[in-house]
Amino acid sequence: MKYSKLVFMNNLISKPSLFQYMTYKSNIVHGAIMLKNKALRIKVKNVLPYAILMLLNLRVLTWFEGGKIIASGDFRIPLNPNAYFKNTLYLWNEIDFGIPSVYMPRLTDLLSTFIALFNTLGLNLAYSEMAAIYIIETMAMILMYEIIFMLSNNRLAAFVGAIFFGSNLYMINDREATAVGWFASNLIFLLPSIYFFTKGILQGKYRYCLLGGILAVFAFSAFPNYRPYIVLVSITVSILVFKFFKDVLRVVYFKEKNILNLQVNIKLLKNLINAYVAYLGGTLISAFGIIYLILSMMNFLLKHHREAAVPVFILKYLRLSDVLRLIAKWGFYEKAFNKPYVPYRELYLQNPIFIALSYVPLLIIVLSLIMCKRNKMILYFFALHYLGSLILIALPKIIGEESYIGLFENIAFLRAFRESFNFIYFAVLYGSIVLGVGVSEIYHRLKHIKTLNSNTLPYVIPCTIVLLIILSTLPLYTGSIAINWINPKVKGACFSREYILIQSILPGEYWSLLLPEREVYQVFNFSNAPLALGNPHPLIFDKPYISGTGTEYVRSRCLRLIKEIYHKLHQEQNCCNVLAFFCIKSLVYEKKLILGKKEDIDVTYLRKLPCVKGEILLNTLNVYYVENALDIIRVTDSVRFVDTIDDMLRDIEHTSINDLSNVVFYVNETLYGKMNAHIQYCLKSTKFIAPSQISWSKISPTLYVINIENSKGPFILLLFTSYDEFWKVYINGKEVPEKYHFIANGFFNGWIITHPKRSFTITIRYTLQEYLALIMVFSVIILAVLFIVIKNSEYISGDN
């Protein structure tokens, strides 16, 4: 038996084919396991940075406390999703007798849209805000990671740069908690466009450049502020120039002949130009609708744009030492109410440890520049970072405040940068790239030094740097960023659900008057703090209301009339007729609203007004109902000619409300230009007869339908929204000529209606809404065609 076994084993080994086959199979299995393990390690290595970035952004959970929200200053979240979507979907804003809406592009503001959407789906406001901020900040850091990785092809550089980028969000701070939204609504929403543009340029794919151009529409989320778009174009041009010097232009120096030879790859240069043309084409086509809106309401925008002043106090408190630390705005409002707007400000101005920590990124950047003088990427982005960005931030100190103000006030496209800290965009973005690449270079240099313990020190250095960056931004992780600057014991602010209750019962077919009268942007004080919570975008009421301030960019043409209505109401002199004539059905007194004052106004007289019938009294606001308010749409047959607005108001005060229901005033005093002689002749010479029966319905803020019964002759149709040439009237589908459209009662829309039939349907449309819908469809079709064409004409980049 033993012999037979030996013979068998000998025969087995002596047969090379069988032995080699078994060895070969064993090697394949071993190799497959090795490859699988290697692939798994690579996969884990690639996924790990994303996981860490997602974990780091859990810091936003510490910003919220007990259901409170972060809302203040310029950080405007949609407190009422119905009001938000209504004012972003329709182009006529039902504020202050109606004004062209500047909020439609807010749909491209992902932060506001996410909050409104989550809130609509059932999450409460605080959780909706928390989820939206987490998604946006995580997206921003991951996109920044990818952008740096594409530029440097280095994951360590990308990771460190993304950490630095995310750690600088809190350094842009306006009042108590606006760093989150103010930065997010600008630079963060530019990142998707920058990402796809960079990918297209480096990989040689036009379709990515086009997609990046399409996503540039996010730059207009703060419409009609063009500052983010200028920043976006500047950043994409800088990346284009980087690619040009990296691949297109070749510099050769012949030392023997002392000759500098420049060689340009014409083919690659042509490809770069075509790629940027595709990018710019995408930005323009995707923004057709916004461009159309800007042009259609240019008169409104220019008028109020000229009123925007350069705030000198911002320049006054700007410190060069803070600029070097990328803390460009911590001097902002430092003496307001003898309390700093940033509760943790002393931490960075008095604590030696945190002062030193805030200079760490600057020192690392300078060190990497010294150690890696030949690294073109570091040199290039360092130049953009410091020689471009930070010098511009410090420009007011260099050339003087008066010269700076004069320069930026007189150049149209620079007015958006009238506050010098706006240049912090460039400092943070380019600083992230330089710091990431610099840390990576230091790591690799240490790793190749034989005298050092290469197994520990090279890894300890980048880890320590990341830890220092995180420690230097302690308020992000402790939640101090959300502390109320008046009451440091509170994070965020409360939103009273009484507003939701009240707005649900306000009439949608009449106007409501908000008390007290606005002197600045509409302010809702949820935190009992002076100056409170900023301007009118987060709209609380989705019903028509009058505030006197308009929106953050435009004001109603009826502003003078609005001030007169408030004046009459406070005087308590015959105000009932004025309120009823101008369709004001309810008076909303907000007790928590403070216009830079700490005392409430006395409104006890409202109960004594003869026209006030019924009231709702709550903790945060009261509502008083006005009796006999006339309809926002009505027909009249009596015309009164007056010289001034004051004459019209006096006439209204001394006329019974029953008689006023059939009266229209033609005011000679107007802000709209020359009088229309044809309209004057028609109004004076025509005998008008009001229809005996009229019914109407409001389909949307831009569409009304009126049914006329038993019409016996010409009459005047009134719409009590601010006069605008884009309001059109159609009778049974046929447009009434514009020559019959006139300014009624000094401010509103009036039409002379002549129709032979006794019964018919009238439609009132704000035609901008329809034109914009056609433009958006047109843009989508063009972009789809361009994408198909470009997909078949890609180029090969220098990297490939």
Residue pairs with C-beta under 8 A, 6 or more apart in sequence:
12 18
12 19
13 19
45 155
46 155
49 145
49 155
49 158
49 159
49 162
50 142
50 145
52 159
53 138
53 141
53 142
53 145
53 162
53 163
53 166
54 138
56 141
56 163
56 166
56 470
57 134
57 137
57 138
57 141
57 166
58 134
59 476
59 477
59 479
60 130
60 133
60 134
60 137
61 130
61 134
62 477
62 478
62 479
63 70
63 130
63 133
63 177
63 180
63 479
63 481
63 482
63 491
63 492
64 70
64 126
64 129
64 130
64 479
64 482
64 491
64 492
65 479
65 482
65 490
65 491
65 492
67 124
67 126
67 494
68 126
68 490
68 491
68 492
68 493
68 494
69 77
69 79
69 125
69 126
69 129
69 492
69 493
69 494
69 495
69 526
70 77
70 129
70 133
70 177
70 180
70 181
70 482
70 492
70 493
71 77
71 79
71 177
71 492
71 493
71 495
71 526
71 533
71 534
71 538
72 175
72 176
72 177
72 178
72 493
72 527
72 529
72 532
72 533
72 534
73 174
73 175
73 176
73 177
73 178
73 182
73 531
73 533
73 534
74 174
74 175
74 178
74 181
74 182
74 534
74 535
75 174
75 177
75 178
75 180
75 181
75 182
75 534
76 112
76 181
76 534
76 535
76 537
76 538
77 111
77 112
77 115
77 125
77 129
77 181
77 538
78 84
78 112
78 115
78 116
78 119
78 537
78 538
78 539
79 125
79 495
79 499
79 524
79 538
79 539
79 540
80 499
80 500
80 503
80 538
80 539
80 540
80 541
80 542
81 115
81 116
81 117
81 119
81 120
82 542
83 503
83 538
83 539
83 540
83 541
83 542
84 106
84 112
84 116
84 538
84 539
85 116
85 120
86 542
86 701
87 93
87 101
87 103
87 104
87 106
87 539
87 542
88 101
88 103
88 104
88 105
88 106
88 107
89 104
89 107
90 101
90 104
90 700
90 701
90 702
90 769
91 100
91 101
91 104
91 293
91 702
91 766
91 768
91 769
91 772
92 98
92 99
92 100
92 101
92 701
92 702
92 721
92 766
92 768
92 769
93 99
93 100
93 101
93 102
93 103
93 551
93 701
94 543
94 544
94 545
94 701
94 721
95 536
95 544
95 545
95 546
95 547
95 550
95 551
95 556
96 546
96 547
96 548
96 549
96 550
96 555
96 556
96 558
96 559
96 562
96 722
97 511
97 546
97 556
97 558
97 561
97 562
97 582
97 720
97 721
97 722
97 747
97 748
98 544
98 556
98 701
98 721
98 722
98 724
99 300
99 550
99 551
99 554
99 555
99 556
99 557
99 722
100 293
100 296
100 297
100 300
100 554
100 724
100 768
101 551
102 223
102 224
102 297
102 551
102 552
102 553
102 554
103 223
103 537
103 551
104 223
104 293
104 772
105 217
105 220
105 221
105 223
105 290
105 293
106 112
106 113
106 221
106 223
106 537
107 113
108 189
108 217
108 218
108 220
108 221
109 185
109 189
109 218
109 221
109 222
110 132
110 136
110 189
110 218
110 221
111 132
111 133
111 136
111 181
111 184
111 185
112 185
112 221
114 128
114 131
114 132
114 135
114 136
115 125
115 128
115 129
115 132
116 128
117 128
118 127
118 128
118 131
118 132
119 125
119 128
123 131
125 495
126 492
133 180
133 184
136 184
136 188
137 166
137 169
137 184
137 188
139 188
139 191
140 165
140 166
140 184
140 188
140 191
141 162
141 163
141 165
141 166
142 162
143 191
143 192
143 194
143 195
144 161
144 162
144 165
144 166
144 191
144 429
144 432
145 158
145 159
145 161
145 162
146 158
146 195
147 158
147 191
147 194
147 195
147 198
148 154
148 157
148 158
148 161
148 162
148 432
148 433
148 436
148 437
149 155
149 157
149 158
150 198
150 199
150 202
151 198
151 202
151 239
151 242
151 377
151 433
152 158
152 377
152 433
152 436
152 437
152 440
154 436
154 437
154 440
156 436
156 439
156 440
156 443
156 462
157 436
157 437
157 439
157 440
158 436
159 436
159 466
160 435
160 436
160 439
160 440
160 462
160 465
160 466
160 469
161 432
161 433
161 435
161 436
161 437
162 432
162 436
163 466
163 469
163 470
164 361
164 431
164 432
164 435
164 436
164 469
165 428
165 429
165 432
167 469
167 470
167 472
167 473
167 476
168 326
168 428
168 431
168 432
168 473
169 179
169 180
169 183
169 184
169 476
170 179
170 473
170 475
170 476
170 481
171 179
171 326
171 327
171 328
171 329
171 424
171 428
172 179
172 182
172 183
172 328
172 329
172 421
172 424
173 179
173 329
173 330
173 332
173 341
173 342
173 481
174 182
174 329
174 332
174 341
175 333
175 341
175 485
175 531
176 341
176 342
176 343
176 482
176 483
176 484
176 485
176 486
176 529
177 481
177 482
177 483
177 484
177 492
179 481
180 481
185 221
185 222
186 222
186 227
186 228
186 231
186 425
187 228
187 231
187 425
187 428
187 429
189 218
189 219
189 221
189 228
190 216
190 218
190 219
190 228
190 231
190 232
190 235
192 212
192 215
192 218
193 212
193 213
193 215
193 216
193 218
193 219
193 232
193 236
193 283
194 212
194 232
194 235
194 236
194 239
195 212
196 208
196 209
196 211
196 212
196 215
197 208
197 209
197 212
197 213
197 236
197 239
197 279
198 212
198 239
199 205
199 208
199 212
200 206
200 207
200 208
200 209
200 210
200 211
200 212
200 275
200 278
200 279
201 209
201 239
201 240
201 243
201 272
201 275
201 797
202 243
202 797
202 799
203 797
203 799
203 800
204 271
204 794
204 795
204 796
204 797
204 799
204 800
205 794
206 274
206 275
206 278
206 790
206 791
206 793
206 794
206 795
207 787
207 790
207 791
207 794
209 275
209 276
209 278
209 279
209 282
210 278
210 279
210 281
210 282
210 783
210 786
210 787
210 790
211 282
211 787
212 236
212 279
212 282
213 278
213 279
213 280
213 281
213 282
213 283
213 284
213 285
213 286
214 282
214 283
214 285
214 286
214 783
215 286
216 229
216 232
216 279
216 282
216 283
216 286
216 287
217 283
217 286
217 287
217 290
219 228
219 229
219 231
219 232
220 228
220 229
220 287
220 290
221 228
222 228
223 290
223 293
223 294
224 290
224 293
224 294
224 301
224 553
225 416
226 413
226 416
227 416
227 417
227 422
229 283
230 413
230 416
230 417
231 425
231 426
234 426
235 426
235 429
236 276
236 279
238 384
238 430
240 272
240 276
242 377
242 380
242 381
243 272
243 798
244 269
244 272
245 376
245 380
246 376
246 798
247 265
247 268
247 797
247 798
247 799
248 264
248 265
248 268
248 269
248 272
248 798
249 262
249 263
249 264
249 265
250 262
250 263
250 264
250 265
251 260
251 261
251 262
251 263
252 260
252 261
252 262
252 263
253 259
253 260
253 261
254 260
254 261
265 798
268 797
268 798
271 795
271 796
271 797
274 795
275 795
278 786
278 790
281 786
282 783
282 786
284 291
285 779
285 782
285 783
285 786
286 779
286 783
288 775
288 776
288 778
288 779
289 772
289 775
289 776
289 779
292 771
292 772
292 775
293 768
293 772
294 301
296 726
296 768
297 554
300 553
300 554
301 553
301 554
303 554
304 553
304 554
304 555
305 415
305 553
308 415
308 418
310 405
310 408
310 409
310 418
310 419
311 418
311 419
312 401
312 405
313 333
314 329
314 332
314 419
314 420
314 421
315 396
315 401
315 404
315 405
315 420
316 331
316 401
317 331
317 332
317 333
317 334
318 328
318 329
318 331
318 393
318 394
318 396
318 397
318 420
318 421
319 330
319 331
320 394
320 397
322 328
322 330
322 331
323 390
323 393
323 394
324 359
324 362
324 390
325 348
325 358
325 359
325 362
326 358
326 361
326 424
326 427
326 428
326 431
327 348
327 358
328 393
328 420
328 421
328 424
328 427
329 421
329 424
330 342
330 345
330 348
330 349
332 341
332 421
333 340
333 341
334 340
334 341
334 345
336 531
337 486
337 530
339 485
339 486
340 346
340 485
341 485
342 485
343 480
343 483
343 484
343 485
343 488
344 474
344 475
344 480
344 481
344 483
347 354
347 474
347 475
348 354
348 355
348 358
349 355
354 472
354 474
357 468
357 471
357 472
358 472
360 465
360 468
360 469
360 472
361 431
361 435
361 469
361 472
364 435
364 438
364 439
364 442
364 465
365 382
365 385
365 431
365 434
365 435
365 438
367 438
367 442
368 375
368 378
368 434
368 435
368 437
368 438
368 439
368 441
368 442
369 378
369 379
369 382
369 438
371 441
371 442
371 445
372 378
372 438
372 441
372 445
373 379
375 437
375 441
377 433
377 437
378 434
378 437
378 438
378 441
381 430
381 433
381 434
381 437
382 430
382 434
384 426
384 430
385 426
385 427
385 430
385 431
385 433
385 434
388 426
388 430
389 423
389 424
389 425
389 426
389 427
389 430
389 431
390 423
390 427
391 398
392 420
392 423
392 426
393 420
393 421
393 423
393 424
393 427
394 420
395 404
395 420
396 404
396 420
399 407
404 420
405 418
407 414
408 414
408 415
408 417
408 418
409 415
409 418
416 422
417 423
439 461
439 462
439 465
440 462
442 461
442 462
443 458
443 459
443 461
443 462
444 458
446 452
446 454
446 457
446 458
446 461
447 454
447 458
448 454
452 458
470 477
474 480
475 481
479 491
482 491
482 492
483 490
483 491
484 490
484 491
484 492
484 493
484 527
484 529
485 529
486 527
486 528
486 529
486 530
487 527
487 528
487 529
490 527
492 527
493 526
493 527
493 533
494 526
494 527
495 526
496 526
496 592
496 619
496 620
498 618
498 619
498 620
498 621
499 540
499 541
499 620
499 621
501 618
502 588
502 616
502 618
502 621
502 623
503 540
503 541
503 542
503 543
505 616
505 623
506 512
506 541
506 543
506 545
506 586
506 588
506 623
507 543
507 585
507 586
508 543
508 544
508 698
509 631
509 632
509 698
510 544
510 583
510 584
510 585
510 586
510 629
510 631
510 632
511 544
511 545
511 546
511 582
511 583
511 584
511 585
511 632
511 720
512 541
512 543
512 544
512 545
512 546
512 584
512 585
512 586
512 587
512 588
513 545
513 546
513 565
513 566
513 569
513 579
513 584
513 586
513 587
513 588
514 522
514 545
514 546
514 547
514 588
514 590
515 587
515 588
515 589
515 590
515 601
515 603
516 589
516 590
516 593
516 595
516 601
517 548
517 563
517 566
518 547
518 548
518 549
518 595
519 548
519 595
519 596
520 549
520 595
520 596
521 534
521 535
521 536
521 549
521 552
522 535
522 536
522 547
522 549
523 531
523 532
523 533
523 534
523 535
523 593
523 594
523 595
524 532
524 533
524 540
524 590
524 592
524 593
525 532
525 533
525 592
525 593
525 594
526 532
526 533
526 592
527 533
528 592
529 594
530 594
530 596
530 597
530 598
531 594
531 596
532 593
532 594
535 549
535 551
535 552
536 547
536 549
536 550
536 551
536 552
537 551
537 552
541 588
544 632
545 588
546 562
546 565
546 584
548 559
548 562
548 563
548 566
549 555
550 556
550 559
556 562
556 722
557 671
557 672
557 722
557 723
557 747
558 722
558 747
560 645
561 582
561 645
561 746
561 747
564 645
564 646
564 649
565 575
565 578
565 579
565 582
565 584
568 574
568 575
568 578
568 649
568 653
569 575
569 578
569 579
569 587
572 605
572 608
572 609
573 653
574 653
574 654
575 609
576 609
576 610
576 611
576 626
576 627
576 628
576 657
577 652
577 653
577 655
577 657
577 660
578 649
578 652
578 653
579 587
579 611
579 626
579 629
580 611
580 626
580 627
580 628
580 629
580 630
580 657
580 660
581 630
581 652
581 657
581 660
582 720
583 629
583 630
583 631
583 632
583 720
584 626
584 629
585 625
585 626
585 629
586 623
586 624
586 625
586 626
587 606
587 612
587 623
587 624
587 626
588 621
588 622
588 623
589 603
589 606
589 621
589 622
589 623
589 624
590 620
590 621
591 600
591 619
591 620
591 621
591 622
592 620
592 621
603 622
606 612
606 624
607 615
607 624
611 626
611 627
611 628
612 624
612 625
612 626
612 627
613 625
613 626
613 627
614 624
614 625
615 622
615 623
615 624
615 625
616 622
616 623
628 657
630 657
630 660
630 661
631 696
632 719
632 720
632 721
633 696
633 704
633 706
633 717
633 718
633 719
633 720
633 764
634 661
634 694
634 718
635 690
635 691
635 694
635 708
635 715
635 716
635 717
635 718
635 753
636 661
636 662
636 663
636 664
636 688
636 690
636 715
636 716
636 718
637 662
637 688
637 689
637 690
637 715
637 716
638 662
638 663
638 664
638 688
639 663
639 664
639 665
639 666
639 683
639 684
639 688
639 716
640 651
640 663
640 664
640 665
640 666
641 665
641 666
641 668
641 683
641 684
642 648
642 651
642 665
642 666
642 667
642 668
643 667
643 668
643 669
644 667
644 668
644 669
645 667
645 669
645 746
647 667
648 665
648 667
648 745
648 746
651 665
652 660
655 663
662 690
664 716
664 718
664 744
664 745
664 750
665 744
665 745
665 746
666 679
666 680
666 683
666 742
666 744
667 743
667 745
667 746
668 675
669 746
670 743
670 746
672 723
672 743
676 739
676 742
678 739
679 739
679 740
679 742
679 752
682 740
682 752
683 742
683 752
686 714
686 752
687 713
687 714
688 713
688 714
688 715
688 716
689 711
689 712
689 713
689 714
689 715
690 715
691 708
691 709
691 710
691 711
691 712
691 715
692 709
692 710
692 712
693 708
693 709
693 710
694 706
694 707
694 708
694 709
695 706
695 707
695 709
696 704
696 705
696 706
696 707
697 704
697 705
698 704
699 705
701 766
702 765
702 766
702 768
702 769
703 763
703 764
703 765
703 766
703 769
704 719
704 763
704 764
705 761
705 762
705 763
705 764
706 717
706 761
706 762
706 763
706 764
707 759
707 761
707 762
708 755
708 759
708 760
708 761
708 762
709 758
709 759
710 758
710 759
711 755
711 757
711 758
711 759
711 760
712 758
714 752
714 753
714 754
715 753
716 744
716 750
716 751
716 752
716 753
717 729
717 750
717 751
717 753
717 762
718 744
718 745
718 748
718 749
718 750
719 727
719 748
719 749
719 750
719 764
720 745
720 748
720 749
721 727
721 748
721 749
722 747
722 748
722 749
723 743
723 744
723 747
723 748
723 749
724 749
724 766
725 738
725 741
726 766
726 767
726 768
727 741
727 749
727 764
727 765
727 766
727 767
728 735
728 736
728 738
728 741
728 764
728 765
728 766
728 767
729 735
729 736
729 741
729 751
729 753
729 762
729 763
729 764
730 736
730 762
730 763
730 764
730 765
731 753
731 755
731 760
731 761
731 762
732 760
732 761
733 763
736 751
736 753
740 751
740 752
740 753
740 754
741 749
741 750
741 751
742 750
742 751
742 752
743 749
743 750
744 750
753 762
